[in-house]
Amino acid sequence: MKMFEHTDKPRLFALPPGLDFPNAVVQGVLERATGIRPEALAQVEIYVNTQRMQRRMRSLFADGGARLLPQIRVLGEIGQDLATKDLPPAIPPLRRRLELAQLVARLIEAEPDLAPRSSIFPLADSLADLMDEMQGEGVSPETLRNLDVDDQSGHWQRALSFVSLVEQFLGDAAKTNPDKEGRQRQVIERLVTRWADTPPTHPVIIAGSTGSRGATAHLMRAVARLPQGAVILPGFDWDMPNTAWAQLEDALSAEDHPQYRFAALTRDLGLTPEDIQLWAATSAPNPARNRLLSLALRPAPVTDQWQIEGPVFEGVQNATQGVTLVEAKSPRQEALAIALILRDAAERREPIALITPDRNLTRQVTAALDRWGIEPDDSAGRPLALSAPGRLFRHVGDLFLRELTSDHLLAILKHPLTHSGSARGDHLRWTRDLELEVLRRGLPYPTPEALNQWALKREGDEALQTWVSWINETLFQPNFSETKDLETWVDQHVTLTEIVARGPENSDQSELWNKPAGREALRKITELQNEAPFGGEMSAQDYMSLFSAILNQGEVRDPNTPHKGIMFWGTLEARVQGTETVILAGLNEGSWPEAPKPDPWMNRKMRQQAGLLLPERRIGLSAHDFQQAAAAKRVILTRAARNDESETVPSRWINRLVNLLGGMSSDGSEALGAMRQRGETWLSWAEQLEAISVSVPAENRPSPRPPVTSRPTRLSVTRISKLIRDPYAIYAEQVLKLRPLRPLHQPPDAPLRGTVLHQVLEDFVTQRPDEETSDAAKARLLEVADDVLNREAPWPATRALWKAKLERVADWFIDEEAKRRDYSRTIATEVRGQLKLDDLGFTLTGTADRIDQDHDGRLWIYDYKTGSPPSEKAQRHFDKQLLLEAVIAKAGGFEKLPDSDVGHVAYIGLGAQPVCINIPLSPPEIDQIKDELSDLISAYHRPEQGYLSRRAVQEQRFEGDYDHLARFGEWDDSQPGNDVEVGQ
C-alpha cells in the first residue's frame, strides 16, 4: 500500500495544539486511504504512546462503519512478536530493585559514612532508574567513569561507589539478563537494522510521541526515513518564528521549553521547522489563542519580543474569550470552585475534563462533588495503599514495628475487612464495648492480661472469651528486632492479615481478596512473593518500607459507575483525549510543573556530558501538556494563592501569560481583567455555598439552678476547689453525671505524671530505713522511680524524661526530707478521710498524700506537686485542698488516725524550681475554714444559687473539661451569668 509520495527528506507531520489529537490522526489516515483496497488499511502499522490512546483510536476507526482496522500498537510493547523471540525476557523491575538493594546494603555496612541504612531502598530505586536511563539513552559505564569532574571529585567519588554497583547488570550481562528498558533498546536497534536492510513497503506511523526518551527518539528517526514511514507530532507550535526556534539548541538553557524536543528531532533529521507538514486539514479550535500561547511561552532569551509583538498583537479578545482565571485563596476554595464548574457542566450535559497532576486536589474535588451525588470518571483511580485491603495490610504490618497501642488495636478491629466472615455483628458490638472501656478507663498500651480482665466482667459470654483470645493470639506479636529473609516476612505478613480478615471462626468467607481493590492487592502481593527469593535478609523496618512502596505503585479503579461527562485526567491521559472544555488545576510551582527530583548521583552539567536526560526534561513535557490543553475551546485555569503552610508561587506559564496580557496593550489588560472577573464569579458562588445560611444567636453565660434534691451531697476536697473556681463543672459532673472521655491513645500528660510521682514518693518514704545516708537515699529514690515508671509509664522516652526531672530535684528533696525527720515522723501516706456536716446533710471526703506528726503531737499535712504549687493567698481563697484536709484531721476523720491538732499544711513542689510552701495553722483558723465550708455548701443548697461557668478560673488560656458544653467562646468572662432553673 502506498500512502505517501516519494521524498528524499524524512517525513515529519504535526498537528497544532488544542485539537483532539487521536481523532485528527484517524481522519488523516482515512483521508490518505481514500480509493485504496479495503484490505490495504489493515496493513498500516500505527505506534502510539499508551494503551488508552490505542483503545481510543480503535474506537474511532470502528465508529466509521464496517472496515478492516489498522494495526495499532503501543510503543512500550514492541518486542512481543515472533521476530524477537530469541531475545531473553526482561528481568522484572522489582527483582532488579531487590538485587540492587542488597548490594547497596552491603556497601553501606562496609562503609557506614556513605549513607544511613534507612536510605537503602530509595538509593536502590534511584540506581534502578539510572540503569534504565543509561540503557535507554545508550550510555555505557565507561562514559560515566571518564567524566570531567575535577571541580567536584569528592562528591563524585562517593557517588561512584554506588554507581559502580550497576556495572554488573550492564554491558554483556544486559544482553543475557536485560532490564525492561535495555531489552526495549535492543528490540528497537534490531528493528532499525532490519528496516535499513529491508524497509517495509506498507505504511508505518508513529503518532503522539515527543521523543523524550533516547530509544523512542531513535525509532522515530528511523520511521521518518522509511519509504512509507511518517511521524506525527502532537501540539506543534506553527506560530513560533525562526528566531525563537534558533534559541532551542542548548539543552541546558532550553530543554524546559514545550517545543524543545521537536527542535532536537528536526535537527537530528537534518530538517527545519518549515519542513514539518500539517497532517490533517483540521484547524485549531482557537488559532488566536495558539498565537497568544506561543508568544507567552517564547524561550527566555527572546522574551524581549513581547515588547515588539505584544502591542501589535491582533485578536487578543478572541484569544481569551473562552479563558477563565480562578485565583482562589486556598486549596479548599479552589476545589469547591472547580466542583461548581463541573456541576454546572453536568447540568448542561456538556463533557468537561479536569486536568492536573495534583492527586490531593482531585481527591478534594471528588469530596466536594459528593454533596451532589456526582461520581467523576477518574482515570488515575485511587492508590492501592489507601484502599481497604491496602490500609489493613499497613495496619497489620505496623505490628512488626512497634508495641500495640489502643488506637492501633481499635483501628484494626474497626477496619471493614477485619472479621469479615461470619458473626461480624458480634465482632462490631464487642469492638464498640472495648472502645468505650478504653475511653472511660484509659489503656495506652493494651496487654493480653488487661483484655482478659475486661472479658472476665462477662464471665457467662463464652463467645466473647473466644473473641478476646483470638485478639491476644493474633495481634500481640513478639518483638521483631531480628532480621529475616524477605520470603519469611511476606509469608508472615500475608498469613497474619488473612487471620485478621477471617476472624476467630477461621472462616473462608473473608472479603480480603474480593472486589477490585482486593484483586489488585493480590496481584501486587503475588508479584512480591514471586520475587521475594531475590530480596535477602532485612529488618522489619526495611521490609515495611519496601512493602509500602509496592502498595503505592498499585491503583484501584472505582467500582461504581461514574458520570460519563465528568472526567479527571492526568497530564499523560490528556495528551490522547479530546474535549471542548477543560480545567487546568493546581497551576503552582512544585505542582504543575512538579519540582525536579533531586539526583544523588550527577548534576545537570555531568548529565549533559554523559548524554543522560536533564531534570528540565520533565518540565518541558509539562509545558507541552499545558500548551496543548490551554489551546482547547474553553479553558479554566485555577490555582490557590496559599497552601496549608505558606503562600504559593504561580506556575511559570501562568506568570508569563498574566505578565504578557497585563503589559502588552490596553486590550490585553482588559482581556486579563475579564478572565479574572469570570473566575471571581465562581469564587463568589463557592463562598456563598459555604456561607452559614442560618444565624444562631450566641448563648449567654450559663448558671443553671437544678433542684436542691439533685445537688451533690458528697464532694472531695479537690472538688471543693473546683466548686469555687468553676461551679458549672461540678454541675455537669455531679448533677448531669457527665464524665470526660479519655483519648484513645493516652498521652503522658501532667495528671499521669503527678500520679507516678506520688507513687514514687510514697514508696520511698514508707520504705525508708533508719540512719540512711544522703547518697544511699538518692540511689534508693531513683531505684524506686525506675520500678514505678516501668510499671505505670509505658513510654520509654517519657520514662527517661520524667526520671531526669526527678533526678534534678532529688538532692533538694532528700536534704529537705532529712530536716523533716529531725522534728517529725511519717505516720500515714495516701490515707483517706471524711467529714460529715450533719446539719447540711453533706459529706466532705479527701485523701492526704502524707501526714507527719512532730514531737509535740501536732500533725503536718503534705501534698506533692509536680508543677508550681499554689501560693498561700491562693490557698486561702481558692485552692483549699490542704486546708480542708486539716479540718478533716482536726475532727479525727482520717482512717486509723486520732483527732489531733494540725500545726502546718505544706505543698512540696518538685517542679523546675523546687519549693516548699508551708502554712502554719491554729485551731481557731481551722474552725474558721470549716465555717467557710459550711457557708459555701449552704449557699449551693439554696434554690436561687446557680452553678456559674468559669467563675474564677486560675488560667484563662486553659480550657476546662466542660467549657464546650457551656458554649464558652460565645460569651466571655466579663458577662454576668444567666440563671436558669433546670430539671424542675
RARAWO-V33904 format. One record per run of one state. SS is the DSSP state (@ for helix, = for strand, . for the rest). FROM is the first residue (numbers start at 1). LEN is the number of residues. If there is no record, write none. Layout:
ss->(SS & SS)
from->(FROM & FROM)
len->(LEN & LEN)
This chain:
ss->(. & = & . & @ & . & @ & . & = & . & @ & . & = & @ & . & @ & . & @ & . & @ & . & @ & . & @ & . & @ & . & @ & . & = & . & @ & . & = & . & @ & . & @ & . & @ & . & @ & . & = & . & @ & . & @ & . & @ & . & @ & . & = & . & @ & . & = & . & @ & . & = & . & = & @ & . & @ & . & @ & . & @ & . & @ & . & @ & . & = & @ & . & @ & . & = & . & @ & . & = & . & = & . & @ & . & = & . & = & . & = & . & = & . & @ & . & @ & . & = & . & = & . & = & . & = & . & @ & . & @ & . & = & . & @ & . & = & @ & . & @ & . & @ & . & @ & . & @ & = & . & = & . & = & . & @ & . & @ & . & = & . & = & . & = & . & @ & . & = & . & = & .)
from->(1 & 12 & 15 & 21 & 33 & 38 & 44 & 45 & 49 & 51 & 64 & 71 & 75 & 78 & 82 & 85 & 93 & 111 & 117 & 138 & 141 & 146 & 150 & 170 & 172 & 177 & 180 & 198 & 204 & 208 & 214 & 225 & 229 & 234 & 242 & 246 & 251 & 255 & 260 & 269 & 273 & 276 & 277 & 279 & 287 & 297 & 300 & 303 & 305 & 310 & 316 & 321 & 323 & 329 & 331 & 348 & 352 & 356 & 359 & 373 & 377 & 379 & 382 & 384 & 387 & 388 & 399 & 406 & 414 & 424 & 442 & 448 & 457 & 462 & 476 & 484 & 486 & 503 & 515 & 535 & 537 & 539 & 540 & 554 & 555 & 557 & 566 & 570 & 571 & 575 & 581 & 585 & 588 & 589 & 590 & 592 & 594 & 595 & 604 & 611 & 616 & 630 & 634 & 641 & 642 & 643 & 647 & 648 & 650 & 651 & 652 & 665 & 666 & 691 & 702 & 706 & 708 & 711 & 714 & 717 & 726 & 727 & 736 & 750 & 767 & 774 & 793 & 796 & 824 & 838 & 842 & 855 & 859 & 866 & 872 & 878 & 881 & 891 & 894 & 895 & 902 & 910 & 915 & 921 & 923 & 941 & 947 & 949 & 978 & 982)
len->(11 & 3 & 6 & 12 & 5 & 6 & 1 & 4 & 2 & 13 & 7 & 4 & 3 & 4 & 3 & 8 & 18 & 6 & 21 & 3 & 5 & 4 & 20 & 2 & 5 & 3 & 18 & 6 & 4 & 6 & 11 & 4 & 5 & 8 & 4 & 5 & 4 & 5 & 9 & 4 & 3 & 1 & 2 & 8 & 10 & 3 & 3 & 2 & 5 & 6 & 5 & 2 & 6 & 2 & 17 & 4 & 4 & 3 & 14 & 4 & 2 & 3 & 2 & 3 & 1 & 11 & 7 & 8 & 10 & 18 & 6 & 9 & 5 & 14 & 8 & 2 & 17 & 12 & 20 & 2 & 2 & 1 & 14 & 1 & 2 & 9 & 4 & 1 & 4 & 6 & 4 & 3 & 1 & 1 & 2 & 2 & 1 & 9 & 7 & 5 & 14 & 4 & 7 & 1 & 1 & 4 & 1 & 2 & 1 & 1 & 13 & 1 & 25 & 11 & 4 & 2 & 3 & 3 & 3 & 9 & 1 & 9 & 14 & 17 & 7 & 19 & 3 & 28 & 14 & 4 & 13 & 4 & 7 & 6 & 6 & 3 & 10 & 3 & 1 & 7 & 8 & 5 & 6 & 2 & 18 & 6 & 2 & 29 & 4 & 3)
